[in-house]
Each structure stands twice: as C-alpha cells, then as structure tokens.
Amino acid sequence: MGAAHHAVRRPSPRRDTRRAAGRDTARPAPSVRADLRHPPATGHTGPGVRHGGSPRSSVPRAPASGFRPGIPTRSPPRDPAPRTAPPPRPSLEPALNTVTAEIVSVALLLGVLAFAVIRPRKLPEAAAAVPAAGLLIALGAVSPGEAWQQIRELLPVVAFLAAVLVLAELCAADGLFEAAGDLVARLCGGRPGRLLGGVFVVAALTTAVLSLDATVVLLTPVVFATTARVGARARPHVYASAHLANSASLLLPVSNLTNLLALSASGLSFTRFAVLMVLPWLAAIAVEYGVFRRWFAGDLAAGGHPPRPAARRPLPRFTTAVLCLTLVGFAATSLVGVEPVWAALGGAVILAVRALARRPGSGAATEHAGDSDTPRAEASQGAAGKPPGGSGKPRVTLPGLVLSASPLFCLFVLALGVVVKAVVDNGLGDGIGAILPEGSSLGALLAVAGVAAALANVINNLPAVLALLPVVAPWGAGPVLAALIGVNLGPNLTYVGSLATLLWRRILHEHGTEPALGHFTRLGLITVPATLVAATAGLWAALRVVGA
C-alpha cells in the first residue's frame, strides 16, 4: 500500500462532533445536490473522499462497515430514492351518483321543455334553461369544463342561426313574402287546389333558404291574407305552412337549427350536405302534397273566387338579389373552409345598412319587435306594423334588428345544450347506442330515423338531435343524416315535437283559428311514417350513388 494510506489524518472539528454523536458509521450517502456542489477530483472515483485538490484530499475516510483500506472495491450502488405517486390533485367530487344525476337531469330537461311550451307570464325560455344548466353544473351532473366545451361547440351554430333570423326579418320587412303571396293569388285564379300547390312551393323554398322560423312566423300570416283574398278555406294552406316548416327543412344546413348541428357533426361541406339531402327533401314534399290533396279534399272542393283587385306588390329585386348571392356565398364558403356564418352575416349587413339608411316611412322595420309573446315572432310584428306617419311600411331600427336575432332564444339553445349534455352523459347516450344498429344499410337508417322521430316527440327535436349526434356521429354521415330526417319529420305528429310547431299554433290563435289537436295528430299519423320511409329511402339511394 502507498504511503498516503498510512498518513495520519487530522480530524476536523465537524468530524469529531459527528463521532461524538455516534453517527459516523451511519452517515447517509451524499445527495445528488452535494455531488453537483462538490465534483469528484480527477483520477479518483472512490466514495466518501474529501475534495479540494490538496494532498490530504486523497486520504480515504474512516472505513465504513464492509470496507477495508487499500483493497480495490466497486463503489456500492446507491439505492435509488423510492418513487412515490404524486399526491392527488384536489377535485370536486360530484354530489350525485350516476343514476341520481340522470334522474335529476331528465327532470330538469322536461321542466325546461314544459316551461318553453307554456311560457308563464310570457317569460323567455332562457329563464328556465339557464338556471337548470347552472344547477346541473353545481350538482356535478356535468362538469364546468364539459359545459364550457359544449357551449363552445354550439356557439358557431347559434351565431349562424342569429344571422339567418335577421336576414329573414329584413326580407319580410322589404315585402318579399307579401309579393310572393300576391303572385300565388294571381296565378291560382281563385282555385284552392292551385293555391295549395303555390303555398307548397313558396313554403318549401322559404323553409329551405330562410329557415323554418321564417315559414312559420313570417309566411303564415301572408297565407291567411292570401286565402282571404281569393275566398278559399284557410285550413289546408295554413296546415301546409306548419308541415312544410318541418318536412321542407331537410335541404340546406340553414333550413333548421338541427341541420346546423348535424352539419357540424357529420364533417360534410355545405354543398355535399345539400347534394345528399335533395332527394329526401323532394320525397318528403311529394308525400306531404299527396296526403294533403286527399286529406283536405272537402276544403279544396269548396272553391273560391278570383282575387279581389288590389295594388300589385312587385318583387323586391334588390332584396331578392342579395338573398340569391347569400346562398351562393354559403356554397362558396364551404368550398374554401370558411364558416358559412360569414356569408349570412354579409347578406344581413347589406340589407340592414340599406334599410337603416332609408327615410322614416319608406323602409322596413322591426320597431315593435319586442311586443310579441312568441320567442321568434318578435320580429314579425315589426314587419306588419305601421310607422307613426301612417305610411305602408314601418321603420327599421337598430334595437329592432338586435331583437330580430332572438338573443334570448340563442341563450336558451346554449343552456339547453348543457342540460342535454348532462342527460346524455349520465345514461341516455348508452341507452340510445344499445338499441340503434350501426351501419348505413336501409334497415339501419330506417331504425335510426324512427328512433329519432319518436325521441323528438317525447323531448322535442332540438334536445333529441343533441342527444343523438354524439352516438351516431362515429358511424358516419349516413346515420347522422338519418337521425336528422327523424328529428325534422317526426314533429309533424305532435305539437311539442318542435318549437316551430308551437309557434305556428300561437299564430293561429292570434288569427282567431283554433287548431284541433285530434285533427293535427291524425294527419300526422299518416304523413310522418310515410315521409320517414320515403325520405330515408331517398337518403339511402343518395349514399349509394353519391357516397358519403
């Protein structure tokens, strides 16, 4: 052994202190931090060496147990620090278990829908939906993060809806619907059968281009006025506006809020959606027309008379041109990957600027938009009202345009989405997935459409589509569109199937007409199954020819 191993080492005070305490042989291995702070001297790798570069630094420390000076040994492996799981992050434990959460969620959903139907004291639907959503979040039936994600997904759809509602109101305020009614009255020549065909064409186009709300709220009063002008019975024609508001809403994403939701879930472009749905749209309208001709044969045979002389209402060319360009914009934006809300917003802004720039009494208006007791009819009274000066058209105002976008109804849709999210996540989604067949065969598509129609008549079509889309979206565009057919056609069976049908019923009350529940239901028992089969078969054929 070298002399360095026999040299007498002068203990430091710190070393003496540790020996006095009896802890010398039990000293723990140096920590990683100590190794980094005192790197080992060059040429020596032994443990427990004092570093500093002096000759004394190479002298080994007092031997530990199992270590003999001068005998080369491998440094004993340092035991790794025991790995312990990180402490769990604090989380909010749900106050309800899954079964209880589902029961509470369903009860609140039914309560919100009942409130929307009854609307006590003319309160907006959001007055019930927003507190219900907040309560479900507080109880843990849906987490705040999930609720916010649901709202974020619905925001573009709701913005698009608001823009289309403003666009429809400005078209009505400029006399587009009155001009269409005048044209139909002159072409029918006092024949109720022809008038029914004209109402079908106008209602189908209005629904497809400007949404079912426009057909129910803005076109139905024009239908009443047109039938009175030719002396025809109003019932077949106003029933047509109600049925086609639902049946004719299959063609374009803008036709119905449910379509916008389905478009987002399907991954289809605007034009692809329209191509796949044109055949189901035509099939549903054709079946409706055939049934109406038979069901209302007595009313149509009552006859009428040529339209009474009245000032001719020309078609507003500028508004019609902007509307057509907006439709082209919907297709163009989908091709370049831009949200179609920008096309709708552009058309609405052009018409709004033109209407606001008009002199009082010469333009259209939504001045009295807030006086209606219906959630969407806020705008219709503005178009029908008269300005203070007594001229033919009321005046457009900025507050009226804001009201025509139905902001409280849009808030209702967002809150309802959160409520339905809680219902789906706590059990309904699993139940729907268990009974629905996968695939795009004709039988599978018919099953999806049938379940969707039944669900729409139980909980309304908007909650129904929100509940169905998370289940069927992974299966492809075919099942998504089949579910859309069900939730759009099914509401023709009952009043509560869609909000549009409820609005139509209130408008009939305002015109002194009471729709018979039994009559409406019996008609629906014929049209709904027939249109479901025809439209779904058309979708199946389109998927085979065009592909998803």
Secondary structure by P-SEA (a helix, b strand, c coil): cccccccbbbbcaaaaaaaaaccccccccccaaaaaaccccccccccccccccccccccccccccccccccccccccccccccccccccccccccccaaaaaaaaaaaaaaaaaaaaaccccccccccaaaaaaaaaaaccccaaaaaaaaaaaaaaaaaaaaaaaaaaaaaaaaaaaaaaaaaaaaacccaaaaaaaaaaaaaaaaaccccccccccaaaaaaaaaaaacccaaaaaaaaaaaacccccccccccaaaaaaaaaacccaaaaaaacaaaaaaaaaaaaaaaaaaacccccccccccccccccccaaaaaaaaaaaaaaaaaaaaacccaaaaaaaaaaaaaaaaaacccccbbbcccccccccccaaaaaaaaccccccccbbbbcaaaaaaaaaaaaaaaaaaaaaaaaaaaaacaaaaaaacccccccaaaaaaaaaaaaaaaaaccaaaaaaacccccccccaaaaaaaaaaaaaaacccccccaaaaaaaaaaaaacbbbbaaaaaaaaaccaaaaaaaaaaaaaaaaaaccc
